[in-house]
Amino acid sequence: MHTKRLKELTGNSPNKTDSKDPRVIADVISLGHALTVVVPEGPAAELRRLTQARQRASKNRTATVNQLHHLVYVVFPELTQIIKKITSKSALYLLKNHPYPEDIVNLGFERLQALLRKISLGRLKQGQVKALFEAAGNSIGIHEGKQGLLVEIKHLVSCIERESQFMDHLEEQMSKYLQQVPYSQSILSIKGVGEVTAAGLIGEVGDFRQFKTISEITKLAGLDLYEISSGKYNGQRHISKRGRSSLRKMLFFIAINTIRTNGIMHGNYLRMINRGMPKVKAVVAISRKLLRTIFALVRNNSTYLGNFDHQHYVRLAA
């Protein structure tokens, strides 16, 4: 029970004072309604800080990429139509060294093709290079005030490269601390869970082994269900969203990975959709199922078996 709700019972008043707060907290504990809180220690604490730092770096990089998109659209709008990913090595190289359409034209087709083949490691095909060269010759980008934009473009490219390098460094540190968590391999055994996600889960939860029941960790994630029903009215069940939002977000993205074709939860997802469940609600249900699975794997110190049901029936048949 939340102290914000329970304080109403004391004197039937929403009054909140420093003298009243300790009594409300004591009432929560005496009633046995206090929630289990696990403070991250050791590697888990480091993983939480690294995950938060990576989230901030990712947010900064996304904002910088959006700014770069705006400037490129002004100077050379055709570039992103040919090279879709502006953060690719080829796009960043061109923006850093040959940002204007006339720079690309002055290079010549043969030299441009050789440069991009080397930088993209052959991923950029000849047809794309040809389309880029032709687009540069017929670009509708601005012709005045470009020098001022060039300064900002080069700055933004440097910022993107710096943030990307910083994120790579953070991921290396995550991998190092993950190896110090005894049950990390149990989580990583689930297809669709990578090191960054596993590090985030452990950092947010603290220590899965400190939770006695799945309901405790479900509440921590804010994935516990509630409904508002009265008399003949039966309300729909929803998740409470009273837990850690970052943990919920990670589980949601893991669920999206696992419901794809050949994903471990693809069959479960299809069955939910066929029963008429809305897609987003089905993904949330998969998130809850994944959290229960992770909790069970850590508790039993085991790894995930994708064909567990098949193996189980084979053993019974034998």
C-alpha positions as CSV (number, residue, x, y, z in Angstrom):
1,M,0.0,0.0,0.0
2,H,1.4,3.4,-1.0
3,T,1.9,6.0,1.8
4,K,0.0,8.5,-0.4
5,R,-3.1,6.3,0.0
6,L,-2.6,5.2,3.6
7,K,-2.2,8.7,5.0
8,E,-5.9,9.3,4.2
9,L,-6.8,6.7,6.8
10,T,-5.0,8.6,9.6
11,G,-7.6,11.2,10.7
12,N,-9.4,10.9,7.3
13,S,-7.3,13.8,6.1
14,P,-4.9,14.3,3.2
15,N,-2.7,16.3,5.6
16,K,1.1,15.6,5.1
17,T,3.6,16.8,7.7
18,D,7.0,15.7,8.9
19,S,5.4,14.6,12.2
20,K,2.7,12.5,10.4
21,D,5.0,10.7,7.9
22,P,6.8,8.4,10.4
23,R,3.4,7.2,11.8
24,V,2.2,6.5,8.3
25,I,5.3,4.5,7.4
26,A,5.1,2.6,10.7
27,D,1.5,1.7,9.9
28,V,2.5,0.3,6.5
29,I,5.2,-1.9,8.0
30,S,3.0,-3.1,10.9
31,L,0.3,-4.1,8.4
32,G,2.8,-6.1,6.4
33,H,2.3,-4.1,3.2
34,A,5.8,-2.9,2.8
35,L,7.4,-3.8,-0.6
36,T,10.7,-5.6,-0.9
37,V,13.5,-3.3,-2.1
38,V,16.8,-4.6,-3.2
39,V,19.6,-2.0,-3.4
40,P,22.1,-2.9,-6.1
41,E,25.6,-3.8,-4.7
42,G,28.9,-4.7,-6.4
43,P,28.6,-5.6,-10.1
44,A,24.8,-4.9,-10.1
45,A,25.4,-1.4,-8.9
46,E,28.0,-0.8,-11.6
47,L,25.7,-2.2,-14.2
48,R,22.9,0.2,-13.2
49,R,25.2,3.2,-13.5
50,L,26.6,2.0,-16.8
51,T,23.2,1.4,-18.2
52,Q,22.0,4.8,-17.2
53,A,25.1,6.4,-18.7
54,R,24.4,4.5,-22.0
55,Q,20.8,5.6,-22.0
56,R,21.9,9.3,-21.7
57,A,24.5,8.9,-24.4
58,S,22.0,7.2,-26.7
59,K,19.5,10.1,-26.1
60,N,22.2,12.7,-26.8
61,R,23.3,10.9,-30.0
62,T,19.7,10.7,-31.2
63,A,19.2,14.4,-30.7
64,T,22.5,15.1,-32.6
65,V,21.5,12.8,-35.4
66,N,18.2,14.7,-35.8
67,Q,20.0,18.0,-36.0
68,L,22.4,16.6,-38.6
69,H,19.4,15.4,-40.6
70,H,18.0,18.9,-40.7
71,L,21.3,20.4,-41.9
72,V,21.9,17.8,-44.6
73,Y,18.3,18.3,-45.9
74,V,19.3,22.0,-46.4
75,V,22.7,21.4,-48.0
76,F,22.3,18.0,-49.8
77,P,18.7,16.7,-49.5
78,E,19.3,13.8,-51.9
79,L,22.0,12.2,-49.8
80,T,19.6,10.5,-47.3
81,Q,17.4,9.2,-50.1
82,I,20.4,7.1,-51.4
83,I,22.3,6.4,-48.2
84,K,19.3,5.7,-45.8
85,K,21.3,5.6,-42.6
86,I,23.0,8.9,-42.0
87,T,25.1,7.4,-39.2
88,S,26.7,4.8,-41.5
89,K,30.5,5.1,-42.0
90,S,30.0,6.1,-45.7
91,A,27.6,8.9,-44.9
92,L,29.7,10.3,-42.0
93,Y,32.8,10.2,-44.1
94,L,31.2,12.2,-46.9
95,L,29.7,14.7,-44.5
96,K,33.1,15.1,-42.8
97,N,35.2,15.4,-45.9
98,H,33.0,16.1,-48.9
99,P,29.7,17.6,-47.5
100,Y,28.7,19.6,-50.6
101,P,27.2,18.1,-53.8
102,E,29.9,19.9,-55.8
103,D,32.6,18.3,-53.7
104,I,31.3,14.9,-54.8
105,V,31.2,16.0,-58.4
106,N,34.8,17.2,-58.3
107,L,35.9,13.9,-57.0
108,G,34.8,12.1,-60.1
109,F,32.8,8.9,-60.3
110,E,35.8,6.5,-60.4
111,R,37.5,8.0,-57.3
112,L,34.1,8.3,-55.5
113,Q,33.4,4.6,-56.1
114,A,36.9,3.6,-54.9
115,L,36.6,5.6,-51.7
116,L,33.1,4.4,-50.8
117,R,34.0,0.8,-51.6
118,K,36.9,1.0,-49.2
119,I,34.9,2.8,-46.4
120,S,31.8,0.7,-46.7
121,L,33.7,-2.6,-47.1
122,G,31.8,-3.2,-50.3
123,R,28.4,-2.8,-48.8
124,L,27.6,0.2,-50.9
125,K,26.8,-1.1,-54.4
126,Q,27.9,0.5,-57.7
127,G,24.3,1.5,-58.5
128,Q,24.0,3.5,-55.3
129,V,27.3,5.2,-55.9
130,K,26.2,6.1,-59.4
131,A,22.8,7.4,-58.1
132,L,24.7,9.5,-55.5
133,F,27.0,11.0,-58.1
134,E,24.1,11.9,-60.4
135,A,22.1,13.3,-57.5
136,A,25.1,15.5,-56.6
137,G,25.2,16.9,-60.1
138,N,21.5,17.9,-59.9
139,S,21.1,18.7,-56.3
140,I,18.6,21.3,-55.2
141,G,20.5,22.2,-52.0
142,I,21.2,25.8,-51.1
143,H,24.2,27.7,-52.6
144,E,24.5,30.6,-50.2
145,G,25.5,30.6,-46.5
146,K,27.0,27.1,-46.8
147,Q,30.3,27.8,-45.0
148,G,28.5,28.5,-41.7
149,L,26.6,25.2,-42.1
150,L,29.8,23.3,-42.8
151,V,31.2,24.2,-39.4
152,E,28.1,22.9,-37.7
153,I,27.9,19.8,-39.8
154,K,31.5,18.8,-39.0
155,H,30.9,19.5,-35.3
156,L,27.8,17.3,-35.3
157,V,29.6,14.5,-37.1
158,S,32.4,14.6,-34.5
159,C,29.8,14.5,-31.7
160,I,28.1,11.5,-33.2
161,E,31.4,9.7,-33.5
162,R,32.4,10.6,-30.0
163,E,29.1,9.4,-28.5
164,S,29.3,6.2,-30.5
165,Q,32.8,5.5,-29.2
166,F,31.7,6.3,-25.6
167,M,28.8,3.9,-25.9
168,D,31.1,1.2,-27.2
169,H,33.4,1.7,-24.2
170,L,30.3,1.5,-21.9
171,E,29.3,-1.8,-23.5
172,E,32.8,-3.2,-23.0
173,Q,32.5,-2.3,-19.3
174,M,29.1,-3.9,-19.1
175,S,30.5,-7.1,-20.5
176,K,33.2,-7.1,-17.9
177,Y,30.9,-6.7,-15.0
178,L,28.4,-9.2,-16.4
179,Q,31.0,-11.9,-16.1
180,Q,31.1,-11.2,-12.4
181,V,27.4,-11.9,-12.0
182,P,27.0,-15.7,-11.4
183,Y,23.6,-16.0,-13.0
184,S,24.2,-13.8,-16.0
185,Q,24.6,-16.7,-18.3
186,S,21.1,-18.0,-17.4
187,I,19.6,-14.7,-18.6
188,L,21.8,-14.6,-21.7
189,S,20.7,-18.1,-22.7
190,I,17.4,-16.7,-23.8
191,K,17.4,-16.0,-27.5
192,G,16.7,-12.3,-28.0
193,V,18.5,-11.1,-24.8
194,G,21.9,-9.5,-25.5
195,E,24.6,-8.3,-23.1
196,V,23.4,-4.7,-23.0
197,T,19.8,-5.8,-22.2
198,A,21.0,-8.4,-19.6
199,A,23.2,-5.7,-18.0
200,G,20.2,-3.4,-17.8
201,L,17.9,-6.0,-16.3
202,I,20.4,-6.9,-13.5
203,G,21.2,-3.2,-12.9
204,E,17.5,-2.4,-12.5
205,V,16.5,-5.4,-10.4
206,G,19.7,-5.5,-8.2
207,D,19.8,-9.2,-7.5
208,F,17.2,-11.6,-8.7
209,R,18.1,-14.1,-6.0
210,Q,17.0,-11.7,-3.3
211,F,13.4,-11.9,-4.3
212,K,11.4,-14.8,-2.8
213,T,8.4,-14.8,-5.2
214,I,7.7,-13.8,-8.7
215,S,5.0,-11.4,-7.5
216,E,7.6,-9.3,-5.7
217,I,9.7,-8.8,-8.8
218,T,6.6,-8.3,-11.0
219,K,5.6,-5.4,-8.7
220,L,9.1,-4.0,-8.9
221,A,8.6,-3.8,-12.7
222,G,5.1,-2.3,-12.4
223,L,3.7,-5.3,-14.4
224,D,1.4,-6.4,-11.6
225,L,-2.3,-6.5,-12.7
226,Y,-5.2,-4.6,-11.2
227,E,-8.9,-4.1,-12.0
228,I,-11.7,-1.8,-10.8
229,S,-14.9,-3.9,-10.5
230,S,-18.1,-3.3,-8.5
231,G,-21.3,-5.3,-8.4
232,K,-22.2,-6.4,-11.9
233,Y,-19.5,-4.3,-13.5
234,N,-16.3,-6.2,-14.2
235,G,-13.5,-3.9,-15.2
236,Q,-10.6,-4.8,-17.5
237,R,-7.3,-5.7,-16.0
238,H,-4.3,-3.3,-16.5
239,I,-0.7,-3.2,-15.4
240,S,-0.2,-0.9,-12.4
241,K,2.9,0.9,-13.9
242,R,4.0,1.6,-10.3
243,G,7.4,0.0,-10.6
244,R,10.6,0.9,-12.4
245,S,9.8,2.3,-15.8
246,S,13.2,1.4,-17.2
247,L,12.8,-2.2,-16.3
248,R,9.4,-2.3,-18.0
249,K,10.9,-0.7,-21.1
250,M,13.7,-3.2,-21.3
251,L,11.3,-6.1,-21.0
252,F,9.0,-4.6,-23.6
253,F,11.9,-4.4,-26.1
254,I,13.0,-8.0,-25.3
255,A,9.4,-9.1,-25.9
256,I,9.4,-7.4,-29.4
257,N,12.6,-9.3,-30.2
258,T,11.2,-12.7,-29.1
259,I,7.8,-12.4,-31.0
260,R,9.4,-12.0,-34.4
261,T,9.4,-14.9,-36.8
262,N,11.5,-17.8,-35.4
263,G,11.5,-16.0,-32.0
264,I,11.0,-18.0,-28.9
265,M,7.7,-16.3,-28.1
266,H,6.4,-16.1,-31.6
267,G,3.9,-18.9,-31.1
268,N,2.6,-17.5,-27.9
269,Y,2.1,-14.1,-29.5
270,L,0.2,-15.5,-32.4
271,R,-2.1,-17.4,-30.1
272,M,-2.9,-14.2,-28.1
273,I,-3.6,-12.3,-31.3
274,N,-5.8,-15.0,-32.7
275,R,-7.9,-14.9,-29.4
276,G,-8.5,-11.2,-30.2
277,M,-6.0,-9.6,-27.8
278,P,-4.7,-6.2,-29.0
279,K,-1.1,-6.3,-30.2
280,V,0.3,-4.0,-27.6
281,K,-1.5,-5.8,-24.8
282,A,-0.1,-9.1,-26.2
283,V,3.5,-7.7,-26.1
284,V,2.9,-6.6,-22.5
285,A,1.7,-10.2,-21.7
286,I,4.8,-11.6,-23.3
287,S,6.9,-9.2,-21.2
288,R,5.3,-10.6,-18.0
289,K,5.9,-14.1,-19.2
290,L,9.6,-13.3,-20.0
291,L,10.1,-11.9,-16.5
292,R,8.7,-15.0,-15.0
293,T,11.0,-17.1,-17.2
294,I,14.0,-15.1,-16.2
295,F,13.1,-15.4,-12.5
296,A,12.7,-19.2,-12.8
297,L,16.0,-19.6,-14.7
298,V,18.0,-17.6,-12.0
299,R,16.2,-19.4,-9.2
300,N,17.0,-22.8,-10.6
301,N,20.4,-21.9,-11.9
302,S,19.5,-23.3,-15.3
303,T,19.6,-22.2,-18.9
304,Y,16.7,-21.7,-21.4
305,L,15.7,-24.6,-23.6
306,G,13.8,-23.6,-26.7
307,N,12.4,-27.0,-27.3
308,F,11.7,-27.9,-23.7
309,D,8.2,-29.2,-24.3
310,H,9.3,-31.5,-27.1
311,Q,12.2,-32.9,-24.9
312,H,9.7,-33.4,-22.0
313,Y,7.3,-35.5,-24.1
314,V,10.2,-37.5,-25.6
315,R,11.3,-38.4,-22.0
316,L,7.8,-39.4,-21.1
317,A,7.4,-41.5,-24.2
318,A,10.7,-43.3,-23.4
